[in-house]
């Protein structure tokens, strides 16, 4: 804290920079944050880890004034404060760097910086002051960015630096970073960590939200572990290790028991070899993916979301062509030169329940019966010579609703009027109705209530027993463990491990998911 | 921090209120403002209103004119609605109607000495559709393959169409010896008979057929299904395997063809020759017609009738009241468009509050 003047020190006082007391937040029936209390020490780098949906981001959004807590108290420098909007948070010296950048691509770095703090009607004065301040911040923290470059021309790492600069420019002394390394290359991540160290040296408090345990070990002073909306542990980083954190994060939850017979794998229906995907910015999203999927087995892909599972599903279902490697699906070879498309894959017998059912799997404004033929609308009996047979479409939907217990069973109701669980059952029913040879399922039970979860799991196993090759992608490790005959673990776009479903060890998989498999030897 | 309390979200309006009451409230609001303006220029608003209504529906002839105008509004309204269902905002109806008319006129000029009426008229109608579709296909292609925004390109194509027509009429298609840029008069085989002693002609049957056809296409064919899917949720359309580019082309070509039929009503029905600016204003008014008609063919038909009545009644009104000039009529139409189009949702919260108060 040597960079603080005595006056600054006096203003900031001692004791924790932020105290949260019994913060509680629900979204409808989902209890996202349960009576969380935590202290963020002044001038420290504090990590908050947890699986997806553990409540980390919600908690920080409450601190930043994006959501209002249902109950509890926020204290800044020992004084209770009311956070009604990010404006309040900024006034209290809190700044947040979001996972998805909030920059204007067609503005320069400097223009982005002064946005919302233009300093008067005429830009020139504010711009000169901002340029000087940018220069100072750059020198002090190693945050060098060309002030006149267009944001669109910057790399992801540089854009993130602009975000951090923006926050510091507003006078933030407490910095919240939400999954900052999710979009960065390893080199950029290292650089980010050096910046965080420099910030800490200058007395800035940093809160780091992440699910990557190695980052926690590398930069934090202390760490909170969250699970299902609660803080389950606080550790000083030097007193803990990857293995303990992984165990705390995943928890020793009761394993949902699914009665299922031993798999009887048949012929290989899907084979991926050296699949890779590079996006338009040159970021490698998938790297050397190879696996086989056989008839009559369920393969589960475990991993924290954002490690390439979404992209893998897109390639397997024909939505996105691969950048390299080869894919063989039911006898059709797909590669860069011969991309597939979703209609063709469907015709080959590949059904796909997308991860994001609202955005992809259904059309919210359509009647349920119309959603129930999405992708199959050119097939008999739904249409003859392109004329839709609406009674047949309605009858088909009514049949699906009865078999999958979709409530309310009204085919004419708008798709968006159904609850998440019933929407999911409808989409699953649609995809299973055509007796697919390969069934790709993304997040089978996301946002689905417990009764429907059991039903969906049983249907997936039934489908397997009928000889379907089932691939499940889920961020719920429990789900993978209870369903999969084989488990593949994805991390940073690669398959980092394969585990037999029957002999799976939760802790070991958790560690692989967190990218800590190299440290496994030392921990075990 | 105390528990936050928010008012419960407003319940959406029931269908009958959304489809019937809301448009009526919008029109009523527009007429109130119109009444105030009319009173300011020193005319009795009630007298003006009476003249407007009588002018629009007071005699068979005025009804005929109302329906004739409504025919044009129905074509362009349907054109906007079809594109809208695909998530495309086609504001190039003006140019598509113009070029559709060109196609219609060229077909007649080429064949009116050769083909009998029963063959010539379908050929002319097909030519109108083809030319209108082609004019819409270029912006559609630019959007689908090059990412040029359809709003920008379609509006620019209106100006291109206008310039092209002026060139063709002045230099190429002008009748020999004529002092005005008009083609020769069409042969009798290409002239649709007038009905009810007015400009109304058989094109209204085509307009009704288009309303029914659009309804069948959108809700009873798999193409219409795919088209609505790309409009409501492009990501789901990609997931379903729909070719977005092809559907964009299809939607815009249909839209352009519908707009092109304005040429049929104007040239075969009324003018009986190719000339300049026969489409003036109908393309843009189609946007308001589609908005007011909630992009449903039935709604578009009703909105087209209203706009037709305003057009005809407004003309009669300005004829009888010298203070109300031609420009004043445009102001009145503009206000109706403003309230039913741009300010469409203005009274919605009031209506919701009113309905919520009932048990």
Interface residues (C-beta under 8 A of the other chain):
Chain A: X68 X69 X70 X71 X72 X73 X74 X82 X83 X317 X318 X319 X341 X342 X343 X344 X345 X346 X352 X354 X356 X359 X360 X361 X362 X363 X364 X365 X366 X370 X373 X374 X375 X377 X378 X382 X383 X386 X387 X388 X390
Chain B: X1 X3 X4 X219 X220 X221 X222 X223 X224 X225 X226 X228 X229 X232 X233 X235 X236 X238 X239 X240 X241 X242
